[in-house]
Amino acid sequence: MRHAHRVEVVRAAEAELMARLPEGTLMRRAATGLAVTCARLLTRRRGRVYGSRVVVLAGSGDNGGDALYAGAELARRGARVTAVLLAPGRAHGGGLAALRAAHGRVVVEQEIGLADFSCADLVLDGIVGIGGRGGLRPEAEPYARAARTGPVVAVDVPSGVDADTGEVAGAALRADVTVCFGTYKPGLLIDPGASYAGAVQLVGIGLELPPAGVVALQHADVAALLPVPGAESDKYRRGVVGVAAGSARYPGAALLAVAGALRGGAGAVRYVGTAAEEVVRGFPETLVTEGGPAGAGRVQAWVVGPGGGEGADRALAEALAADVPVLVDADGLTELARLGPGALAGRTAPTLLTPHTGEAARLLAGAGGDGGTRSEQARPPAADELAAARLATARRLAAAYRATVLLKGSTTVVADPPPASGRGYPHGAVRVNPTGTAWLATAGSGDVLAGLAGSLLAAGLSAPDAAAVAAYLHGLAARRTAAVPGAPVTASEVAAALPAVWNDVRAGEAPEPRSRTSGGTGT
């Protein structure tokens, strides 16, 4: 599992460690790890470090110091290192002295710096550290637009990316590799920041950290959560998931939700809705019941809303009245936004909401923006604003509706509401999904995800576990279907690939690293 900590937590851990170590030890640890990564890249690219052209973009403070010290180590190995000082009067004194002692070159003229940047074999981005906010300053903006031939290695976080949230408020430098120190930062795992980070490598520097507020599951974590039937299992002990989906206009949503549910670990799928004939024709193992959720018989979880049309209001009300976990998607979310958070008041069983950002905007509008009254909200939140701040968006929704939220998109984010006691992580635990592909932005993929997550709920997983595991498997299935270098996929193909990726996870086969073009978990 990848653990990511907020800047204030990292700063506190650094201060505690530095108080016990000789001065400069922590920075030398970071710089050495950074230099090792750069040397590997140069060796892979040119066959050697000696003679390579390296440019260090050095801002003020410790981030620039890390880059300068790493540049000095590369210079001692024979690289031709040029440091471009973006804040000449505030450059890190020790790092600058080390670079000069290693016969590195220092320039302050930005015209020279840009020329060197464009033809360097490797660039170290040490402009802004993890405490930076907003986009690049005017003197650094040209580097975000300039052409380049060599890779950019970001020091802890790409300059211009908010380390805590992944938000990019202006110009930012795109990295091919980001070397982060001590722990991952949330902004490296969550878009849009994740798309600027490239491949992320962690260098340990000895920090003692509390439990992380943001985590990303990996194969071993998911494998440990997958439901496995025992010798005494039957279909009812394994769990029955109810699916209330589809309408005359959208019968395919029912088929896709059922397809995802059948491959999600529960023992049986019980369907209610207008597409019963199509569902049984496509999946004869499905249990079909006439009417709505109230008369469907025993289930361990409900999935409500995919393609639900005009019947979504009744299906939602009946499902929420049951004392079982309920996943609300698509038209069910539209109805919930109309009703507001009060519709979930008094529920003791878990509720899982699976919106994309457009639906998130409607839900927040229905909750008064941040969970207050409708009159308190100046204007409805815009979907593009919510997408740019998806960590905050997921947390706001979870707090407003007191429900687990799976926010779909280029990075899928799973957030729990803050604990009612006020103890624990103040914003609720957040999990971000590292799998997926941009090809998942296709009609019906969200229906598959809803059925899959609902089945995991019925099999006994908690709402955050079911959401995170479903997103992970869903993203892997899309990758397997799209293959390399990538081709369009359909939702039906994603559903069909789920058993294979389930086996991959159980077998411990690692996925390909997430690329800049990776996506989330459907619409």
C-alpha positions in Angstrom: 0.0 0.0 0.0 1.2 3.5 -0.8 0.8 5.9 2.1 0.6 9.7 1.4 0.8 12.3 4.1 0.0 16.0 4.2 2.7 18.6 4.1 2.2 19.7 7.7 2.6 16.1 8.9 5.8 15.7 6.9 7.2 19.0 8.2 6.5 17.9 11.8 8.2 14.5 11.2 11.2 16.2 9.5 11.6 18.7 12.4 11.5 15.9 15.0 14.1 13.8 13.1 16.4 16.8 12.4 16.5 17.6 16.1 18.2 14.2 16.7 20.6 14.3 13.7 23.7 16.3 12.8 22.9 19.4 10.8 22.4 18.7 7.1 22.0 14.9 7.4 18.4 14.8 6.2 19.1 16.9 3.1 22.2 14.8 2.2 20.0 11.6 2.5 17.4 13.1 0.1 20.0 14.4 -2.3 21.8 11.1 -2.4 18.6 9.2 -3.2 17.8 11.8 -5.9 21.3 11.6 -7.5 21.1 7.8 -7.6 17.8 8.0 -9.5 19.2 10.6 -11.9 22.3 8.5 -12.5 20.2 5.5 -13.4 18.2 7.5 -15.8 21.3 8.9 -17.5 22.9 5.5 -17.7 19.7 4.1 -19.3 19.5 7.0 -21.7 23.2 7.6 -22.6 25.0 4.6 -21.3 26.9 6.6 -18.7 26.7 9.6 -16.4 30.1 11.1 -17.5 29.7 13.8 -20.0 25.9 14.1 -19.6 24.4 17.6 -19.7 22.4 18.2 -16.6 20.4 21.3 -15.7 19.3 22.1 -12.2 16.4 24.5 -11.9 16.9 25.8 -8.4 14.4 27.9 -6.5 14.8 29.1 -3.0 14.7 27.0 0.1 15.3 23.3 0.8 13.8 22.0 -2.4 16.4 24.0 -4.4 19.0 22.8 -1.9 18.2 19.1 -2.5 18.5 19.7 -6.3 21.8 21.5 -5.9 23.4 18.9 -3.7 22.2 16.1 -6.1 23.7 18.2 -9.0 27.0 18.3 -7.1 27.0 14.5 -6.7 26.4 14.1 -10.5 29.1 16.6 -11.3 31.6 14.6 -9.2 30.7 11.7 -11.4 31.6 13.6 -14.5 28.3 15.1 -15.6 28.4 18.7 -17.0 26.0 20.3 -14.5 24.5 23.8 -14.9 22.4 25.3 -12.1 19.9 27.9 -13.2 19.0 30.1 -10.2 15.4 31.2 -10.3 15.8 33.2 -7.0 19.5 34.2 -7.0 19.4 36.1 -3.7 17.7 33.2 -1.9 19.4 30.1 -3.3 20.4 27.5 -0.7 23.9 28.5 0.4 25.2 25.0 1.2 23.9 23.4 -1.9 25.3 26.2 -4.1 28.7 25.9 -2.4 28.7 22.1 -3.0 27.9 22.5 -6.6 30.6 25.1 -7.2 33.1 22.9 -5.3 32.3 20.1 -7.7 33.0 22.4 -10.7 29.3 22.9 -11.6 28.3 26.0 -13.5 25.9 28.6 -12.1 23.9 31.0 -14.2 21.2 33.5 -13.4 20.4 34.7 -16.9 17.1 33.1 -17.9 17.9 33.2 -21.6 20.9 31.0 -21.0 19.0 28.8 -18.6 16.2 28.2 -21.2 18.7 27.4 -23.9 20.4 24.9 -21.6 17.1 23.5 -20.5 16.0 22.7 -24.0 19.1 20.6 -24.9 19.9 19.0 -21.5 20.1 15.2 -21.2 18.3 15.5 -17.8 16.7 18.4 -15.9 16.2 18.5 -12.1 13.2 20.5 -11.1 13.9 22.1 -7.8 12.0 25.3 -8.4 9.2 24.9 -5.8 8.9 22.5 -2.9 6.0 20.8 -1.2 5.0 24.0 0.6 4.3 25.8 -2.7 0.8 27.0 -3.6 -0.5 28.2 -6.9 1.1 28.0 -10.3 4.6 28.8 -11.2 5.8 32.4 -10.7 6.4 34.5 -13.9 10.2 33.9 -13.9 9.6 30.1 -14.0 6.6 29.9 -16.3 8.7 29.8 -19.5 10.2 26.4 -18.4 6.7 24.9 -18.4 6.3 25.8 -22.0 9.8 25.2 -23.4 10.6 22.3 -25.6 13.1 19.8 -24.2 15.0 16.7 -25.2 15.8 15.1 -21.9 13.6 13.9 -19.0 12.6 16.1 -16.2 13.0 14.7 -12.6 10.9 16.6 -10.0 12.3 17.0 -6.5 9.5 15.8 -4.1 6.7 17.3 -6.3 6.5 18.9 -9.7 6.7 22.7 -9.4 3.2 24.2 -9.7 1.4 21.1 -8.3 -0.2 21.4 -4.8 1.4 18.6 -2.8 -1.6 18.1 -0.5 -4.4 18.0 -3.1 -3.0 17.5 -6.6 -4.6 20.8 -7.7 -2.8 22.8 -10.5 -3.8 26.4 -10.2 -1.7 27.7 -13.0 1.4 26.9 -15.0 3.2 23.7 -13.8 6.3 21.7 -14.9 5.6 18.2 -16.2 7.9 15.6 -14.9 8.9 12.3 -16.3 9.9 11.0 -12.9 9.2 12.4 -9.4 11.4 11.4 -6.5 9.6 12.0 -3.3 11.2 11.8 0.2 10.0 10.0 3.3 6.4 9.4 2.1 4.2 9.9 -0.9 2.4 13.2 -1.1 -1.4 13.1 -1.9 -0.9 15.4 -4.9 1.3 12.8 -6.6 -1.5 10.2 -6.5 -4.5 12.4 -7.5 -5.1 14.1 -10.8 -4.5 16.6 -12.1 -1.2 16.5 -10.1 -0.6 12.8 -10.8 -0.6 13.4 -14.5 2.3 15.9 -14.0 4.3 13.6 -11.8 5.2 10.8 -14.2 6.6 7.7 -12.5 6.9 8.3 -8.8 9.8 6.9 -6.8 10.0 7.0 -3.0 13.3 7.6 -1.2 13.3 6.7 2.5 14.9 9.2 4.8 14.0 7.8 8.1 10.8 9.8 9.0 8.5 8.4 11.7 5.0 9.2 10.5 1.4 8.7 11.8 -1.2 6.7 9.8 -1.7 8.2 6.4 -4.8 10.2 5.5 -4.5 9.1 1.8 -3.6 5.6 0.6 -3.4 3.7 -2.7 -4.0 0.0 -2.7 -1.7 -2.4 -4.4 -2.1 -6.0 -5.6 -1.4 -7.6 -2.2 -3.9 -5.3 -0.4 -6.6 -6.1 -2.9 -5.8 -9.8 -2.9 -6.3 -9.9 0.9 -9.7 -8.3 0.6 -11.1 -10.5 -2.2 -14.0 -12.8 -0.9 -13.1 -16.5 -1.2 -15.8 -19.1 -0.6 -15.2 -21.8 2.0 -16.0 -25.5 2.0 -19.4 -24.8 3.6 -20.4 -21.9 1.4 -23.6 -21.8 -0.6 -25.0 -19.0 -2.7 -26.8 -17.4 0.2 -23.8 -17.5 2.6 -21.7 -15.9 -0.1 -24.2 -13.1 -0.3 -27.0 -12.1 -2.7 -26.8 -8.7 -4.4 -30.0 -7.0 -5.6 -29.8 -4.9 -8.7 -32.5 -2.3 -9.5 -31.5 -0.9 -12.8 -32.5 -0.3 -16.4 -35.6 1.2 -18.0 -37.3 1.2 -21.4 -34.9 3.8 -22.6 -31.8 2.2 -21.1 -32.2 -1.6 -20.9 -28.5 -2.0 -21.5 -27.7 -0.4 -18.1 -29.4 -3.4 -16.4 -27.4 -5.9 -18.4 -24.1 -4.2 -17.7 -24.8 -3.8 -14.0 -25.8 -7.4 -13.7 -22.7 -8.4 -15.7 -20.5 -6.6 -13.2 -22.4 -8.0 -10.2 -22.1 -11.6 -11.4 -18.3 -11.3 -11.5 -18.1 -9.6 -8.1 -17.8 -12.4 -5.6 -21.4 -12.6 -4.4 -23.2 -16.0 -4.6 -26.2 -14.8 -6.5 -27.7 -11.7 -8.3 -31.4 -10.8 -7.8 -32.7 -8.4 -10.5 -35.7 -6.1 -10.3 -36.7 -3.8 -13.1 -38.2 -3.5 -16.6 -35.4 -5.3 -18.4 -36.0 -8.7 -16.9 -36.4 -10.5 -20.2 -33.2 -9.0 -21.6 -31.3 -9.8 -18.4 -32.4 -13.4 -18.2 -31.6 -13.9 -21.9 -28.1 -12.6 -21.4 -27.5 -14.0 -18.0 -29.8 -17.0 -17.2 -28.3 -17.5 -13.8 -29.9 -14.2 -12.6 -32.8 -14.4 -10.1 -35.6 -12.2 -11.4 -38.3 -10.7 -9.2 -41.3 -8.6 -10.3 -41.9 -5.3 -8.7 -39.4 -3.2 -6.7 -36.8 -3.9 -4.1 -39.4 -4.1 -1.3 -40.8 -7.4 -2.6 -37.6 -8.9 -4.0 -36.8 -11.2 -1.1 -33.6 -11.5 0.9 -30.5 -9.7 -0.3 -27.3 -8.6 1.5 -26.9 -5.4 -0.6 -28.7 -3.3 -3.2 -27.4 -1.5 -6.3 -29.9 1.2 -7.3 -30.0 3.6 -10.2 -28.0 2.6 -13.3 -30.3 3.6 -16.2 -33.2 3.6 -13.8 -35.3 6.3 -15.5 -38.6 7.3 -14.1 -38.7 4.4 -11.7 -35.5 5.4 -9.9 -37.4 7.3 -7.1 -39.4 4.3 -6.0 -36.5 1.9 -6.3 -34.3 4.3 -4.2 -36.8 4.7 -1.5 -37.5 1.0 -1.1 -33.8 0.1 -1.1 -32.9 2.7 1.4 -35.7 1.4 3.7 -33.9 -2.0 3.8 -31.4 -2.6 6.6 -28.6 -3.6 4.1 -25.8 -1.7 2.4 -27.0 0.3 -0.6 -25.0 1.5 -3.6 -26.6 4.5 -5.3 -25.5 5.3 -8.9 -26.7 7.3 -11.9 -30.4 8.1 -11.9 -30.5 7.1 -8.2 -28.0 9.9 -7.5 -30.2 12.4 -9.4 -33.1 11.4 -7.2 -30.9 11.6 -4.1 -29.7 15.1 -5.1 -33.4 16.2 -5.3 -34.1 14.8 -1.9 -30.9 16.0 -0.2 -28.9 14.3 2.6 -32.1 13.9 4.7 -33.0 10.9 2.6 -30.1 9.0 4.3 -30.8 10.2 7.8 -31.4 7.4 10.3 -29.8 4.7 8.1 -27.5 2.4 10.1 -26.4 0.2 7.2 -23.7 1.6 4.9 -24.5 3.7 1.9 -22.1 4.0 -1.0 -22.5 6.8 -3.6 -20.7 6.5 -7.0 -21.0 9.8 -8.8 -19.0 11.3 -11.6 -18.2 15.0 -11.2 -21.4 16.2 -12.9 -23.5 14.1 -10.5 -21.3 15.3 -7.7 -22.2 18.9 -8.6 -25.9 18.0 -8.4 -25.4 16.3 -5.1 -23.6 19.2 -3.5 -26.2 21.6 -4.9 -28.8 19.4 -3.2 -26.9 19.6 0.0 -26.4 23.3 0.0 -22.9 23.2 -1.5 -21.1 22.0 1.7 -23.9 20.3 3.5 -25.6 23.4 4.7 -29.1 24.7 3.7 -29.9 25.4 0.1 -30.2 29.1 0.9 -26.6 29.3 2.0 -25.3 28.3 -1.4 -24.4 31.3 -3.7 -24.3 29.2 -6.8 -24.2 25.5 -7.8 -20.7 24.1 -8.0 -19.4 23.5 -11.5 -18.3 20.0 -12.6 -15.0 21.2 -14.0 -14.1 23.0 -10.7 -14.9 19.8 -8.8 -12.8 17.7 -11.1 -9.8 20.0 -10.5 -10.2 19.5 -6.8 -11.4 15.9 -6.6 -9.9 15.1 -3.2 -11.8 18.0 -1.6 -14.9 17.1 -3.6 -15.0 13.5 -2.4 -14.5 14.6 1.2 -17.2 17.3 0.9 -19.7 14.8 -0.5 -18.9 12.2 2.2 -19.3 14.7 4.9 -22.5 16.2 3.5 -24.3 12.9 3.0 -22.6 10.9 5.8 -21.9 8.2 3.2 -18.9 6.6 1.6 -18.3 8.3 -1.8 -16.5 6.8 -4.8 -15.9 9.8 -7.1 -15.2 8.6 -10.6 -12.8 10.2 -13.0 -9.2 10.3 -14.2 -8.3 9.4 -10.6 -11.0 7.6 -8.7 -11.2 8.7 -5.1 -13.0 6.9 -2.3 -13.8 8.9 0.8 -15.5 8.1 4.1 -17.3 10.7 6.2 -15.4 12.1 9.1 -15.9 10.0 12.3 -18.9 11.1 14.3 -16.8 11.1 17.4 -14.4 13.7 16.0 -11.5 11.4 16.6 -9.3 10.0 13.9 -8.3 11.6 10.6 -10.3 14.8 10.5 -11.5 14.5 6.9 -12.2 10.7 6.9 -10.0 8.1 5.3 -9.3 8.5 1.5 -8.2 5.8 -0.9 -7.1 6.7 -4.5 -7.1 4.2 -7.3 -3.9 3.6 -9.2 -5.3 1.5 -12.0 -7.3 2.4 -15.1 -6.9 3.8 -18.6 -8.4 6.8 -20.4 -10.3 4.3 -22.6 -12.6 3.7 -19.6 -14.4 6.9 -20.4 -17.0 4.9 -22.4 -20.7 4.4 -22.1 -21.8 1.8 -19.6 -18.4 1.3 -17.8 -19.9 2.9 -14.7 -22.8 0.5 -14.7 -20.3 -2.4 -14.6 -18.4 -0.8 -11.7 -21.7 -0.3 -9.8 -22.6 -4.0 -10.1 -19.1 -5.1 -9.2 -19.0 -2.9 -6.1 -22.5 -3.9 -5.1 -21.6 -7.6 -5.3 -18.5 -7.0 -3.1 -20.8 -5.3 -0.5 -23.1 -8.3 -0.5 -20.1 -10.6 -0.1 -19.3 -8.8 3.2 -16.8 -6.1 2.4 -17.1 -2.7 4.1 -18.2 0.2 1.9 -14.7 1.7 1.5 -13.2 -1.7 0.9 -15.8 -2.7 -1.7 -15.4 0.7 -3.5 -11.6 0.6 -3.5 -11.4 -3.1 -4.6 -14.0 -2.6 -7.3 -12.3 0.4 -8.7 -8.9 -1.4 -8.7 -10.3 -4.5 -10.5 -12.3 -2.4 -12.9 -9.3 -0.4 -13.9 -7.2 -3.5 -14.4 -9.9 -5.1 -16.5 -9.9 -2.0 -18.8 -6.1 -2.1 -19.1 -6.2 -5.8 -20.0 -8.9 -5.2 -22.6 -7.2 -2.1 -24.1 -3.8 -3.9 -24.1 -0.6 -2.1 -25.2 -0.3 0.5 -26.6 -4.0 0.9 -26.1 -7.2 0.6 -28.0 -10.8 1.5 -27.5 -12.8 -0.8 -25.1 -16.4 -1.4 -24.5 -18.1 -1.8 -21.1 -19.1 -5.4 -22.0 -15.5 -6.2 -22.7 -14.4 -4.7 -19.3 -17.0 -6.9 -17.5 -15.8 -10.0 -19.4 -12.2 -9.4 -18.4 -13.0 -9.2 -14.6 -12.4 -12.9 -13.8 -9.0 -12.8 -15.5 -7.8 -9.8 -13.5 -9.3 -11.3 -10.4 -6.9 -14.3 -11.0 -4.0 -11.9 -11.7 -4.5 -10.2 -8.4 -4.7 -13.5 -6.5 -1.6 -14.7 -8.3 0.3 -11.5 -7.5 1.0 -10.5 -11.1 1.9 -6.8 -11.0 0.1 -4.3 -13.3 1.9 -2.0 -15.7 2.9 1.4 -14.1 0.3 4.1 -14.3 1.1 6.4 -17.2 0.2 10.0 -17.8 -2.8 8.9 -19.9 -4.2 6.5 -17.3 -7.8 7.1 -16.4 -10.2 6.3 -13.7 -13.2 4.1 -13.4 -15.9 5.0 -15.8 -18.8 7.3 -16.2 
